[in-house]
């Protein structure tokens, strides 16, 4: 009987059963793409990682799947996989690790219990395919609760960024499926990231966010590192000074998460760092043949 083992982690949190769940399969060299997709669909988590054996010291190729498709890049799989490798003592925290999804190499360092990676690409910011009025209809809000026109930003995975006035507006969102079908689905990005800039805490800006995407249906994600990177890159492009964000997500889902990001503009060639905690919560086995 052929079996494959996986680890289950909660990412962007240090508390079990909060944050964003992640499954990681190790040593998946030779595993067919359609098998990886089937396993990700079976587990039905927002993302599942398939890690190959190291190609060099502390360099690991990785592939990331949602239940329906493969992604070129995602944040919580990167942070969670880095934590797992350190937890299993497969990498030395002092040396760091390089993970290599399709988007390119992601250098990960460890500090203060967090795993932090630098994006392979700077944020690419473009105009959104829909305007403020459409965003109001999409979210079921009043016009005064949406700030300006949305923009689209990507550090490897694109998101429509929509700024809201306050946490009450964020909590009140109800996605209109008909508007999603007409405005979001035809675009190149079937993900929206809603955010509220709540306060400035010293050098750190506190943000509250929600992310909605389309898999088999419209669903919400409790912690989205790639979206946090896209937002940070966009906000950094609006100011000359270095930017540090502490992003709270997943609160409305009962799975609170905290994502730490930073951008130094041209000092770091427009790249963004994304970091957070993670905790291993379980281990499982699936049968490939019987």
Backbone bond lengths (Angstrom), bond angles and torsions (degrees), N, CA, C in turn:
res aa  C-N    CA-C-N  psi(-1)  N-CA   C-N-CA  omega(-1)  CA-C   N-CA-C  phi
1 X - - - 1.456 - - 1.529 109.26 -
2 X 1.326 117.68 124.00 1.458 121.53 -179.69 1.518 109.90 -90.67
3 X 1.319 115.86 129.45 1.468 120.60 -177.78 1.528 109.81 -129.68
4 X 1.336 115.50 160.27 1.459 122.55 172.55 1.523 108.03 -132.07
5 X 1.327 115.39 139.66 1.458 120.48 -179.88 1.522 110.41 -105.11
6 X 1.308 114.90 150.79 1.459 120.02 176.83 1.519 109.74 -141.17
7 X 1.324 114.98 156.85 1.462 122.42 173.28 1.521 108.82 -107.50
8 X 1.307 115.47 146.90 1.460 121.85 178.09 1.524 108.72 -113.33
9 X 1.332 115.51 127.31 1.461 121.14 -179.70 1.526 109.96 -126.54
10 X 1.333 115.41 156.47 1.455 122.27 165.79 1.521 107.27 -109.07
11 X 1.324 116.20 128.01 1.464 121.97 -168.18 1.527 111.12 -116.59
12 X 1.340 114.11 150.09 1.464 124.54 -173.90 1.532 110.56 64.63
13 X 1.309 114.38 38.02 1.455 122.68 175.87 1.515 107.81 -162.24
14 X 1.344 116.48 159.82 1.464 120.26 171.01 1.523 111.02 -114.54
15 X 1.334 116.67 11.45 1.457 122.55 179.66 1.527 110.44 -115.94
16 X 1.333 118.07 128.29 1.467 119.70 178.17 1.523 111.91 -57.95
17 X 1.334 115.41 146.37 1.465 123.80 174.14 1.523 112.69 68.99
18 X 1.321 115.61 22.66 1.462 122.03 166.82 1.525 106.16 -127.99
19 X 1.317 117.95 -174.69 1.454 119.88 179.98 1.518 112.33 67.32
20 X 1.329 115.89 -157.33 1.460 121.96 -175.23 1.522 110.40 -111.61
21 X 1.323 118.98 118.94 1.464 121.15 -179.72 1.527 111.88 -65.32
22 X 1.331 115.16 148.35 1.460 121.98 -179.80 1.520 109.26 -147.97
23 X 1.325 115.65 136.56 1.466 121.11 171.39 1.521 108.91 -106.32
24 X 1.340 116.24 137.92 1.464 121.37 179.28 1.526 109.13 -128.82
25 X 1.313 116.49 120.62 1.459 123.23 172.95 1.526 108.09 -98.03
26 X 1.331 116.92 132.27 1.458 121.97 179.93 1.525 111.03 -101.25
27 X 1.339 116.13 155.71 1.465 123.29 174.38 1.529 111.84 50.38
28 X 1.330 115.64 57.06 1.467 120.57 -176.50 1.525 112.53 -99.15
29 X 1.331 117.54 21.18 1.462 121.15 176.34 1.531 109.45 -53.68
30 X 1.321 117.21 132.40 1.456 121.02 177.41 1.513 114.22 88.24
31 X 1.324 118.02 -9.12 1.458 120.85 178.51 1.537 108.84 -73.91
32 X 1.309 117.09 127.87 1.460 121.26 -175.91 1.527 111.36 -67.98
33 X 1.315 115.64 149.61 1.470 120.45 -179.82 1.517 111.76 -58.51
34 X 1.333 117.05 -42.78 1.468 118.60 -179.04 1.526 111.55 -66.83
35 X 1.332 117.74 -27.71 1.463 120.79 175.53 1.523 110.24 -71.26
36 X 1.334 116.99 -42.60 1.461 120.31 176.01 1.523 110.46 -58.12
37 X 1.331 116.52 -45.46 1.462 119.79 179.98 1.524 111.37 -62.96
38 X 1.320 116.88 -39.71 1.465 120.64 179.13 1.525 111.26 -65.17
39 X 1.334 116.63 -40.11 1.466 119.99 178.94 1.531 110.73 -66.36
40 X 1.333 116.81 -41.83 1.463 119.81 178.18 1.522 110.72 -63.34
41 X 1.326 116.61 -39.10 1.456 120.22 177.89 1.521 111.46 -66.63
42 X 1.329 116.21 -37.33 1.469 120.51 179.81 1.527 111.16 -64.81
43 X 1.329 116.92 -42.66 1.467 120.43 -179.48 1.530 111.10 -75.49
44 X 1.335 116.96 -29.59 1.469 122.71 173.01 1.525 113.31 58.69
45 X 1.337 116.43 36.25 1.460 121.09 171.95 1.526 108.82 -92.80
46 X 1.318 116.57 167.53 1.460 118.18 -179.43 1.526 110.60 -60.77
47 X 1.348 117.33 -38.30 1.465 120.55 174.53 1.524 111.22 -146.82
48 X 1.321 114.30 149.44 1.463 122.76 175.77 1.526 107.83 -131.26
49 X 1.333 116.58 136.42 1.468 122.40 -177.14 1.522 110.49 -105.78
50 X 1.334 115.32 139.12 1.460 122.51 171.98 1.524 106.87 -120.24
51 X 1.326 115.27 113.57 1.464 122.12 -173.97 1.519 109.85 -104.64
52 X 1.313 116.71 131.68 1.464 121.23 175.31 1.528 109.83 -91.17
53 X 1.316 116.52 168.44 1.455 120.00 176.77 1.527 109.55 -65.61
54 X 1.317 116.01 155.37 1.458 121.25 -175.84 1.532 110.73 -61.40
55 X 1.335 116.39 135.35 1.456 121.34 176.65 1.520 111.47 -90.77
56 X 1.315 115.82 -15.40 1.457 123.69 177.49 1.520 105.82 -156.15
57 X 1.325 117.20 176.20 1.456 119.89 179.03 1.524 110.21 -58.74
58 X 1.330 115.42 118.33 1.467 122.56 177.58 1.531 113.75 59.81
59 X 1.343 118.03 29.76 1.466 121.81 174.88 1.528 108.05 -121.91
60 X 1.342 116.21 118.13 1.462 121.16 -174.89 1.530 111.18 -124.63
61 X 1.338 117.99 117.27 1.466 119.80 170.77 1.532 109.78 -65.24
62 X 1.336 116.50 141.98 1.459 120.12 179.58 1.528 110.01 -140.84
63 X 1.321 115.04 149.45 1.461 121.58 173.48 1.524 107.67 -125.63
64 X 1.321 115.27 145.16 1.462 121.41 -172.75 1.528 108.60 -126.33
65 X 1.338 116.30 128.00 1.458 121.05 -178.86 1.525 110.97 -126.95
66 X 1.326 116.26 138.73 1.454 122.14 163.57 1.535 106.04 -85.88
67 X 1.325 118.84 179.16 1.474 118.54 176.01 1.526 113.93 -62.09
68 X 1.349 118.16 -16.27 1.462 119.87 -174.64 1.523 115.31 -122.66
69 X 1.336 118.79 -15.99 1.473 118.60 -177.11 1.525 111.70 -161.48
70 X 1.342 115.42 165.41 1.462 121.62 177.75 1.520 109.44 -89.43
71 X 1.347 116.22 144.47 1.457 122.64 178.87 1.529 110.23 -109.73
72 X 1.331 117.09 146.25 1.466 119.46 176.16 1.524 112.43 -76.44
73 X 1.333 116.67 -20.41 1.466 121.46 -173.56 1.517 108.61 -167.83
74 X 1.316 115.75 144.54 1.465 120.98 172.65 1.525 108.08 -159.27
75 X 1.318 116.20 146.48 1.458 120.87 -172.18 1.518 115.14 -81.10
76 X 1.341 117.03 -49.40 1.469 116.46 -175.52 1.525 112.64 -69.17
77 X 1.343 120.74 -29.54 1.460 118.98 170.75 1.528 113.44 -64.31
78 X 1.339 116.93 -34.99 1.467 120.30 179.35 1.525 110.56 -67.24
79 X 1.322 116.74 -49.31 1.470 120.93 179.94 1.528 110.60 -64.48
80 X 1.327 117.29 -44.91 1.466 120.18 -178.20 1.513 112.82 -64.88
81 X 1.334 117.17 -42.51 1.468 120.75 179.79 1.520 111.09 -64.51
82 X 1.335 116.64 -40.88 1.471 120.22 177.90 1.524 110.78 -61.58
83 X 1.324 117.06 -42.37 1.467 120.20 177.50 1.522 111.18 -62.65
84 X 1.324 117.57 -42.39 1.454 120.46 -178.88 1.523 111.13 -63.29
85 X 1.319 118.00 -44.96 1.464 120.95 179.72 1.523 111.45 -60.12
86 X 1.335 116.26 -38.72 1.466 119.14 177.39 1.517 111.16 -70.31
87 X 1.329 116.70 -40.76 1.469 121.22 -179.82 1.526 111.27 -61.46
88 X 1.335 116.68 -38.31 1.465 121.78 179.33 1.528 112.33 -84.30
89 X 1.339 115.61 2.15 1.466 122.65 -179.56 1.528 112.61 59.41
90 X 1.315 115.49 32.82 1.460 120.53 174.51 1.520 111.39 -85.75
91 X 1.329 116.59 -16.87 1.462 121.67 173.50 1.524 108.46 -134.06
92 X 1.314 114.50 157.70 1.466 121.79 177.89 1.527 108.55 -94.19
93 X 1.335 116.59 122.09 1.460 120.44 -177.72 1.531 111.45 -57.68
94 X 1.310 116.90 -34.92 1.462 119.82 -178.38 1.530 111.77 -67.14
95 X 1.326 116.79 -29.16 1.463 121.29 -178.60 1.522 112.66 -90.12
96 X 1.324 117.59 -23.91 1.459 120.64 -176.36 1.515 111.45 79.65
97 X 1.329 115.76 -175.50 1.455 121.12 -178.46 1.525 108.30 -146.95
98 X 1.328 115.72 154.40 1.459 121.35 174.68 1.527 107.98 -116.79
99 X 1.316 116.09 121.00 1.458 121.86 175.82 1.526 108.49 -104.21
100 X 1.326 116.03 142.88 1.461 119.64 -171.51 1.530 110.85 -128.23
101 X 1.347 117.40 83.71 1.461 120.12 169.87 1.527 109.56 -79.10
102 X 1.330 118.53 178.98 1.472 120.21 -178.24 1.523 114.97 -57.20
103 X 1.348 118.50 -28.32 1.469 120.32 -177.51 1.526 112.53 -69.04
104 X 1.347 117.35 -22.80 1.464 120.87 -178.94 1.512 111.26 135.70
105 X 1.328 116.63 178.75 1.462 121.46 -176.02 1.523 111.29 -71.97
106 X 1.344 114.88 135.63 1.460 122.50 178.18 1.527 108.15 -119.16
107 X 1.323 116.17 111.24 1.464 120.79 179.41 1.525 109.04 -80.90
108 X 1.333 116.45 127.25 1.464 122.23 -177.10 1.525 109.28 -117.26
109 X 1.325 116.61 132.37 1.462 122.11 174.92 1.522 109.07 -118.31
110 X 1.326 115.75 162.20 1.461 121.91 -178.15 1.532 109.04 -120.29
111 X 1.336 115.38 130.55 1.458 119.81 178.56 1.514 109.17 -161.96
112 X 1.327 116.56 136.43 1.463 123.67 177.41 1.528 111.96 53.54
113 X 1.320 115.83 37.90 1.452 120.07 178.40 1.515 114.47 80.05
114 X 1.307 118.17 -3.78 1.460 121.86 -178.63 1.526 110.62 -102.55
115 X 1.320 115.18 151.25 1.455 121.96 166.28 1.523 106.52 -104.59
116 X 1.321 116.70 128.92 1.464 121.57 -175.87 1.519 109.63 -128.14
117 X 1.333 116.05 127.91 1.459 119.85 178.53 1.523 110.76 -117.29
118 X 1.323 114.96 158.30 1.458 122.40 174.84 1.523 108.62 -105.81
119 X 1.310 116.73 130.83 1.463 120.44 -178.69 1.525 111.31 -59.72
120 X 1.313 115.43 150.48 1.464 120.07 178.80 1.523 111.41 -76.58
121 X 1.333 116.34 -21.64 1.461 120.87 -178.20 1.524 109.75 -132.50
122 X 1.349 117.86 148.62 1.467 119.46 170.56 1.528 109.79 -71.03
123 X 1.323 115.92 162.38 1.456 119.49 179.48 1.523 110.61 -66.68
124 X 1.322 116.29 131.54 1.468 122.55 173.28 1.522 106.93 -102.57
125 X 1.319 116.91 113.65 1.466 122.49 -174.85 1.525 108.82 -106.85
126 X 1.337 115.76 129.30 1.459 121.60 178.79 1.522 109.37 -136.05
127 X 1.309 116.10 170.02 1.454 120.14 174.81 1.520 110.99 -67.40
128 X 1.322 115.82 148.99 1.465 121.07 -179.67 1.530 109.20 -80.64
129 X 1.331 116.57 156.16 1.463 121.31 -179.93 1.526 111.89 -81.49
130 X 1.350 118.29 -5.40 1.465 120.56 174.91 1.523 109.14 -137.18
131 X 1.329 116.89 161.05 1.456 121.48 -172.70 1.525 112.41 -104.64
132 X 1.319 115.43 -174.86 1.461 121.91 -177.00 1.530 112.14 -60.62
133 X 1.315 117.72 -42.20 1.467 121.39 -179.50 1.526 110.43 -60.73
134 X 1.326 115.96 -44.26 1.465 120.03 178.25 1.521 110.88 -65.67
135 X 1.348 117.22 -37.84 1.463 120.77 177.82 1.527 110.70 -61.37
136 X 1.338 116.78 -40.18 1.463 121.23 177.49 1.528 110.21 -60.13
137 X 1.334 116.92 -45.56 1.466 121.02 178.77 1.528 111.07 -64.89
138 X 1.324 115.81 -40.94 1.464 121.19 -178.60 1.520 111.57 -61.43
139 X 1.333 116.52 -40.58 1.465 121.20 -172.60 1.515 113.59 -94.53
140 X 1.318 118.54 -7.14 1.459 121.01 -178.95 1.513 112.86 68.34
141 X 1.334 116.86 35.32 1.458 121.73 -177.49 1.519 110.54 -113.83
142 X 1.341 116.13 177.16 1.451 122.87 172.82 1.520 109.05 -89.99
143 X 1.326 116.16 157.15 1.460 120.91 -175.84 1.520 111.99 -59.31
144 X 1.342 117.26 -34.01 1.466 118.73 -177.45 1.526 112.37 -73.62
145 X 1.340 118.48 -11.02 1.467 121.08 -178.64 1.523 113.34 -88.88
146 X 1.335 117.65 -9.31 1.466 122.40 178.44 1.521 108.50 -110.72
147 X 1.332 116.15 127.93 1.463 121.75 -176.33 1.527 109.84 -97.60
148 X 1.325 116.48 112.07 1.454 121.34 174.09 1.518 114.01 64.80
149 X 1.329 115.47 -174.40 1.462 121.42 178.68 1.526 110.67 -83.07
150 X 1.327 117.60 144.30 1.469 119.97 175.02 1.526 111.01 -62.93
151 X 1.338 115.50 158.61 1.459 121.81 170.73 1.525 108.12 -127.21
152 X 1.315 115.81 164.74 1.467 120.63 175.29 1.521 108.40 -113.47
153 X 1.337 115.63 132.83 1.463 120.53 -179.24 1.519 109.69 -138.44
154 X 1.336 115.67 147.42 1.466 120.44 -177.64 1.513 111.42 -149.48
155 X 1.326 115.87 134.13 1.466 122.56 167.74 1.524 109.68 -110.68
156 X 1.323 115.61 25.12 1.457 121.97 -176.73 1.510 111.51 137.46
157 X 1.351 116.35 -22.90 1.459 122.70 176.56 1.531 106.35 -140.79
158 X 1.352 118.88 122.59 1.462 120.66 -171.67 1.529 113.76 -82.37
159 X 1.331 114.80 146.44 1.470 122.65 177.21 1.520 109.66 -136.71
160 X 1.330 115.46 142.83 1.450 120.84 167.66 1.534 106.98 -83.86
161 X 1.329 117.22 118.23 1.460 122.38 -178.44 1.521 109.30 -96.53
162 X 1.333 116.20 127.03 1.467 121.19 -178.90 1.525 108.05 -128.75
163 X 1.338 115.82 118.03 1.464 120.03 -179.89 1.528 110.35 -88.24
164 X 1.340 116.24 133.85 1.456 122.96 177.90 1.524 110.07 -112.68
165 X 1.322 116.00 163.01 1.464 120.78 -172.21 1.515 113.43 -74.35
166 X 1.341 117.63 -39.35 1.461 120.05 -173.21 1.525 110.37 -159.66
167 X 1.343 115.36 175.16 1.464 121.05 -177.32 1.520 110.98 -65.43
168 X 1.340 117.56 -33.82 1.460 120.12 178.13 1.523 111.00 -59.36
169 X 1.327 116.98 -40.99 1.469 120.76 176.49 1.523 110.43 -64.83
170 X 1.323 116.85 -42.52 1.465 121.77 179.54 1.526 110.80 -59.94
171 X 1.323 116.62 -42.29 1.465 121.38 -179.45 1.519 112.51 -70.83
172 X 1.341 117.39 -22.87 1.468 121.77 -173.30 1.516 113.46 -89.77
173 X 1.327 118.24 -0.91 1.463 121.43 -174.34 1.528 111.50 -63.31
174 X 1.327 115.64 132.07 1.468 123.02 171.26 1.518 107.21 -133.34
175 X 1.328 116.60 111.93 1.461 121.39 -174.35 1.536 110.39 -69.51
176 X 1.328 115.78 128.71 1.465 121.85 174.71 1.524 108.26 -88.37
177 X 1.319 116.97 111.46 1.466 120.75 -173.75 1.528 111.94 -64.57
178 X 1.318 117.10 -33.74 1.465 119.30 -179.85 1.525 110.66 -66.77
179 X 1.344 117.05 -40.76 1.459 120.45 178.14 1.520 110.70 -68.75
180 X 1.330 116.64 -37.50 1.467 119.73 175.56 1.534 109.57 -58.16
181 X 1.325 116.19 -46.27 1.463 120.68 -177.21 1.522 111.97 -62.42
182 X 1.339 116.90 -35.12 1.459 119.59 -176.52 1.525 113.60 -89.71
183 X 1.338 117.32 -28.46 1.471 119.95 -172.96 1.519 113.91 -108.55
184 X 1.333 117.97 -39.35 1.464 121.14 -174.25 1.523 111.61 -94.86
185 X 1.321 116.85 -47.14 1.464 120.66 -175.15 1.531 113.57 -56.42
186 X 1.351 120.19 -39.11 1.466 118.75 -179.28 1.526 114.34 -73.62
187 X 1.341 117.54 -10.51 1.468 120.25 -177.19 1.517 111.01 -80.28
188 X 1.323 115.48 175.67 1.469 120.04 178.76 1.516 111.98 -82.86
189 X 1.337 117.36 -1.88 1.465 121.80 -177.94 1.522 109.20 -132.58
190 X 1.324 116.54 107.66 1.465 119.67 178.20 1.524 110.26 -95.59
191 X 1.342 114.88 43.07 1.458 121.22 176.31 1.522 108.44 -137.47
192 X 1.334 117.03 136.09 1.457 120.70 172.74 1.522 108.60 -120.53
193 X 1.323 115.74 143.00 1.467 121.78 -179.03 1.520 107.20 -125.85
194 X 1.318 115.76 115.49 1.455 122.79 -178.88 1.511 108.61 -99.18
195 X 1.328 117.04 138.64 1.462 118.26 -176.92 1.520 111.62 -145.78
196 X 1.328 113.38 150.99 1.465 122.92 175.93 1.520 107.27 -128.75
197 X 1.324 117.37 123.52 1.465 121.01 174.32 1.519 106.30 -84.77
198 X 1.329 115.37 104.31 1.457 120.67 -168.79 1.520 113.03 -85.83
199 X 1.329 117.05 -46.26 1.465 118.51 -175.74 1.524 110.02 -163.99
200 X 1.306 115.16 162.15 1.463 121.33 173.50 1.522 107.48 -107.15
201 X 1.327 116.07 120.09 1.466 121.58 -179.00 1.527 107.80 -110.43
202 X 1.330 115.88 86.80 1.456 119.65 -175.26 1.509 109.25 67.51
203 X 1.333 115.73 -126.25 1.468 120.16 -179.72 1.522 111.90 -84.20
204 X 1.342 116.68 -2.40 1.461 121.60 -174.26 1.529 109.98 -109.61
205 X 1.322 116.63 133.55 1.461 122.28 177.53 1.522 108.88 -99.25
206 X 1.323 116.98 129.55 1.459 122.53 -179.31 1.527 109.18 -94.01
207 X 1.334 115.56 127.88 1.458 122.42 -177.77 1.529 109.12 -126.65
208 X 1.335 116.45 142.39 1.465 122.04 171.47 1.520 107.93 -113.94
209 X 1.329 116.78 139.23 1.463 119.44 -171.45 1.523 111.74 -144.95
210 X 1.346 113.75 162.65 1.463 122.37 169.89 1.525 107.29 -141.94
211 X 1.337 116.55 146.22 1.461 120.91 178.16 1.523 109.48 -127.09
212 X 1.332 115.46 130.07 1.457 121.91 175.81 1.520 108.51 -120.46
213 X 1.344 115.60 141.70 1.456 120.11 -178.45 1.518 109.33 -143.59
214 X 1.319 115.01 172.73 1.456 121.43 178.72 1.523 109.25 -114.51
215 X 1.340 115.75 113.65 1.467 120.47 168.09 1.529 105.77 -107.02
216 X 1.307 117.81 -105.96 1.459 119.80 171.88 1.530 109.64 -79.16
217 X 1.339 115.21 -26.21 1.460 121.94 176.04 1.528 106.95 -151.40
218 X 1.313 117.03 174.92 1.461 120.37 179.05 1.521 108.63 -69.73
219 X 1.329 116.60 127.41 1.461 120.42 -178.71 1.520 109.61 -140.73
220 X 1.323 115.40 163.60 1.455 121.60 -179.34 1.521 109.84 -107.90
221 X 1.326 115.51 148.66 1.456 122.52 -178.31 1.530 108.77 -114.00
222 X 1.344 119.24 135.65 1.461 120.21 -176.68 1.526 115.81 -79.94
223 X 1.327 118.80 -17.29 1.472 121.28 178.55 1.516 108.05 -163.38
224 X 1.340 116.86 124.85 1.463 120.40 -171.24 1.522 109.68 -133.00
225 X 1.323 116.33 97.14 1.463 120.52 -176.82 1.512 113.44 -66.01
226 X 1.348 117.64 -37.37 1.461 119.87 -179.61 1.523 111.17 -67.53
227 X 1.325 117.17 -34.44 1.467 120.67 176.51 1.524 110.40 -71.08
228 X 1.333 116.80 -39.85 1.467 120.66 177.00 1.524 110.45 -61.20
229 X 1.328 116.76 -38.57 1.471 120.65 177.16 1.518 110.75 -65.05
230 X 1.333 116.55 -44.39 1.466 120.83 179.90 1.527 110.68 -61.47
231 X 1.331 116.84 -42.83 1.471 120.50 178.69 1.523 111.09 -65.04
232 X 1.312 117.26 -44.97 1.463 121.23 -178.36 1.522 110.97 -62.45
233 X 1.323 116.40 -43.58 1.455 119.78 177.90 1.515 112.15 -61.64
234 X 1.326 116.05 -40.20 1.472 120.13 178.62 1.522 111.00 -65.67
235 X 1.342 117.38 -49.84 1.466 120.15 -178.63 1.526 111.17 -63.00
236 X 1.339 116.68 -36.39 1.467 120.13 178.92 1.522 111.24 -64.48
237 X 1.337 116.65 -30.36 1.463 119.87 -179.44 1.522 112.53 -70.91
238 X 1.335 116.50 -13.26 1.468 121.45 -178.24 1.517 113.36 -92.80
239 X 1.339 117.42 -6.22 1.460 119.87 -176.24 1.526 110.09 -141.20
240 X 1.336 117.12 156.76 1.468 120.17 -177.42 1.519 113.85 -86.16
241 X 1.342 117.35 -15.96 1.460 120.95 -172.51 1.531 111.73 -94.31
242 X 1.339 117.46 156.70 1.462 120.57 173.95 1.529 111.09 -57.00
243 X 1.318 115.87 147.89 1.466 121.94 -174.83 1.519 110.10 -125.66
244 X 1.338 116.21 133.75 1.470 121.68 174.25 1.514 107.99 -128.59
245 X 1.334 116.54 130.08 1.457 121.77 -179.27 1.526 110.96 -120.76
246 X 1.317 115.30 144.53 1.462 123.03 167.86 1.524 105.70 -117.70
247 X 1.324 116.11 108.36 1.456 121.63 -169.89 1.531 110.30 -106.48
248 X 1.315 115.15 122.67 1.470 121.76 176.13 1.523 108.68 -97.82
249 X 1.308 116.45 130.03 1.465 121.97 -179.89 1.525 108.73 -142.69
250 X 1.306 117.80 160.99 1.460 122.34 175.65 1.504 115.54 81.91
251 X 1.323 118.09 1.43 1.466 121.70 -176.90 1.524 110.40 -60.87
252 X 1.333 116.72 -45.74 1.470 121.12 -177.16 1.522 112.06 -66.81
253 X 1.327 117.42 -19.01 1.462 121.75 -179.25 1.517 112.44 -93.32
254 X 1.342 117.06 -3.68 1.455 120.47 -175.02 1.512 113.40 76.34
255 X 1.350 116.89 17.35 1.465 122.02 178.30 1.527 108.27 -130.09
256 X 1.327 117.44 68.45 1.469 120.06 -175.92 1.521 112.68 -59.87
257 X 1.330 115.01 140.15 1.454 123.08 -177.24 1.523 108.77 -136.68
258 X 1.342 115.69 155.10 1.461 120.89 176.51 1.523 108.02 -133.78
259 X 1.340 115.58 125.56 1.458 123.22 -179.80 1.525 108.12 -118.84
260 X 1.330 116.67 130.76 1.469 121.69 179.42 1.529 108.24 -107.39
261 X 1.320 116.25 125.58 1.465 119.83 179.60 1.526 110.01 -130.58
262 X 1.315 115.55 162.24 1.471 120.82 176.94 1.519 108.86 -156.05
263 X 1.327 115.14 151.94 1.463 121.59 175.49 1.512 108.39 -148.78
264 X 1.321 116.07 137.35 1.466 121.57 179.97 1.512 112.33 -115.11
265 X 1.334 116.16 21.46 1.459 119.41 177.90 1.509 111.99 61.93
266 X 1.317 116.46 -135.88 1.458 121.40 -175.66 1.527 112.96 -69.49
267 X 1.336 116.58 -17.16 1.468 119.11 177.81 1.528 110.01 -58.03
268 X 1.360 115.15 -36.87 1.463 120.34 179.47 1.522 110.14 -114.94
269 X 1.351 116.10 29.98 1.463 122.95 176.36 1.532 111.80 59.11
270 X 1.331 116.65 28.48 1.458 120.48 177.54 1.517 114.81 79.20
271 X 1.324 118.09 4.01 1.461 120.83 179.83 1.528 110.53 -75.90
272 X 1.321 115.31 159.50 1.462 122.22 -176.47 1.523 109.14 -121.58
273 X 1.333 117.19 141.92 1.459 120.67 171.67 1.519 109.38 -102.40
274 X 1.333 115.60 142.48 1.465 122.97 -179.25 1.517 107.82 -133.61
275 X 1.327 117.48 129.19 1.457 119.80 -178.18 1.505 113.27 -145.42
276 X 1.329 114.70 164.97 1.454 120.24 177.68 1.517 111.20 175.91
277 X 1.305 114.36 176.27 1.456 122.21 178.45 1.530 110.54 -89.11
278 X 1.309 115.49 172.52 1.461 121.72 172.47 1.518 107.98 -161.56
279 X 1.313 116.21 156.60 1.458 120.14 178.66 1.532 109.31 -140.21
280 X 1.338 116.38 137.20 1.465 121.47 177.68 1.516 108.42 -79.09
281 X 1.334 117.07 127.23 1.469 120.37 -176.25 1.527 113.36 -116.78
282 X 1.341 117.30 -7.26 1.450 117.01 179.78 1.514 113.12 179.99
283 X 1.333 114.60 176.15 1.460 122.62 179.88 1.515 107.57 -146.49
284 X 1.345 116.63 140.20 1.446 119.83 -178.38 1.512 112.69 -141.42
285 X 1.333 114.79 177.40 1.467 121.65 -179.13 1.514 108.36 -141.38
286 X 1.339 115.94 138.82 1.457 121.65 175.67 1.531 109.17 -122.45
287 X 1.331 116.53 144.87 1.451 121.88 178.04 1.524 109.42 -89.99
288 X 1.334 116.35 128.03 1.455 120.97 175.51 1.531 111.57 -90.66
289 X 1.329 116.30 -31.79 1.463 121.67 178.44 1.517 108.60 -140.15
290 X 1.320 116.44 150.45 1.469 119.72 177.61 1.524 108.63 -131.62
